[in-house]
C-alpha cells in the first residue's frame, strides 16, 4: 500500500506538472510564442501520458524536469520546456541520451587510455524501484571522464533504471530504508559530452501572412519583387527566405569597417556594448550590441531610427538568426524582425545568388582603355545598361524578368556563353558546305592572356560567331567567353607577365550577339514567352500544370483570410 500511495502521489505531481506547462504557455506572452510556437508545443507535451518514473524537480519554472539552476549552468532556457521542439521535455530527452551513452561506455578495465568509462561496485542486496517495483543489484557506481577529470557517482543500477525512463532523479528503497536522490546533471552531461540535440532549422521562426511558407511574408515579397506563391523561385531546393537571410548575413559580415572603406563603399560601424543576451532557441550567449550599416552612394543607412526592434544598430542576435536562415529573432533583449526591404536596399542586394568578382560593374574602368560599358545607366541594376536592354529588347525596368532571383544581365551572359559552346565548329577551308544554322569558326592564336580577376590563362584568340540566315557575324574573344561564363559581358585580359598591362578589355555588343545567337534559343532562356497554361514554365502544357494550379488557386494574400479564399 505504501508503494501504491507513493505511485499515485507521483502521478498526481506529474498531472500538476503538465497543467503547469499549459499555464506557462499562456504566461510567456506573444514574443515567446512566436519564438518557439510555445503554446502548440506545450499543448502537445501536456497531451502525452506521463511516465511516473519522471519525477518532478523543485525550482523548475518550465516543468521540463531540469531545475532552473541546472539550466543556468548548462546555458539552457529555464522558461522553455522543449527547446528543440520535438515534443519531448528537455530533461526527459537528456536523461534518455545519458542512459544510452552510459550503456555504450566500456567498463573501467576495458577502457583505452583517456577514454571515458563506467564503473560499478556491486554490493549484497537489492534496490527496489518505488514506482514499478522492479528490483536490481545495489552498489555505488558512476562515470569517469579522465580527460576532463570528472567523476560522477550515483547508485548505479537504480539511477540507470530512472535515466532510461527519462529522469535524473531516482526513488527506491533497500528494505524499509528509502534511497532517493538526483544525479549531478551538469557534471554528468559534461562527462559524457551530451547536449540537447538542436536542429539549426529551429531558428527559422514562422512568419505571419506567408502564403508559400518560404519565411518571407507576402508583403515583404511584394516589396522585394518576389512571388508570394512560390517558395523556391530559383529552384535550388532552398526556401527563398532562408537563402536570402543567409546571403544577407554573409554580406554584412564581409562589409569593411568605416576606417577601411573606400570612397562610396558600403561600410559598417560597430556599436559595442558591455553585456550578453541569450538566444531563446539554442541558448547561446551573444554580444548585445551590433552594427550600423551605411551606404554613402544612396545616402541610406540601416536601421531606421524608427525601427521597432532597434533604432540604432542591427543587433548581433539578428545576424545569428540570419546565419540560420531567419530574419526574425527572439532573444532575452532583442525580439522582432528585420526590415528586409530597407536592409537589402542599403546593401544593394536584392537577389540571393553567389556574387562573383568577374561580374564587372558597368562603371568598371581599365587603365588606358577607360570604362568598358557603353554607359553606366542601369535603371533596374541587372548589369545591363539601359541602352543595351533597349537595343536587345529586354525590360529595362525589371531586373529579373523570368522571376528566378538571378539578375538578368548575369543570367543572359551565362546563357550566351553556353550557347556559343554548343555551336558547331566549321572550318571554312575544309571543303564542307557552310551550315544553314548558326556556327562558329576558330581563330585561336599561339599565345595566352591572363584574366585580370582570377589570373586564369586563356588563349589570346577568338571565335567568329556566324549566322548564315542573317548574314551577320561577331568576333568573341576567348577571354570574353571566360567572363560570360561567370556572368559578365564586360571583360578584362592582361599580358601574362608583370606588370600585367591591359591586353583585350572591353564589353561585347550584347544586342548584336543575342541577335546572331537567336536568343532565346531554348526553354528557360531569358526572354522566353510561355504559353498561358504553362504554369510551371517548363514549356509544356500538361497535367502537371493543372495539378500545380489546382494546388494553389484558392490561395489568397488577403491577411484577413489566413492564406486561403473562402
Secondary structure, 3 states (H helix, E strand, C coil): CHHHHHHHHHHHHHHHHHHHHHHHHHHCHHHHHHHHCHHHHHHHHHHCCCCCCCCCCCCCCCCCCCCHHHHHHHCCCCCCCCCCCCCCCHHHHHHHHHHHHHHHCEEHHHCCCCCCEEEECCEEEEEEECCCCCEEEECEEEEEECCCCEEEEEEHHHHHHHHHCCCCEEEEEECCEEEEEECCHHHHHHHHCCCCCCCHHHHCCCCCCCCCCCCCCHHHHHHHCCCCCCCCCCCCCCCHHHHHHHHHHHHHHHCEEHHHCCCCCCEEEEECCCCEEEECCCCCEEECCEEEEEECCCCEEECCCCCCCCCCCEEHHHHHHHHCCCCEEEECCCEEECCHHHHHHHHCCCCCCCCCCCCCCCCCEECCCEECCCCCCCCCCCCCCHHHHHHHCCCCCCCCCCCCCCCHHHHHHHHHHHHHHHCEECCCCCCCCCCCCCEEEEECCCCEEEECCCCCEEECCEEEEEECCCCEEEEEEHHHHHHHHCCCCEEEEECCCCCCCEEEEEECCHHHHHHHCCCCCCCCCCCCCCCCCCCCCCCCCCHHHHHHHHHHCCECCCHHHCCECC
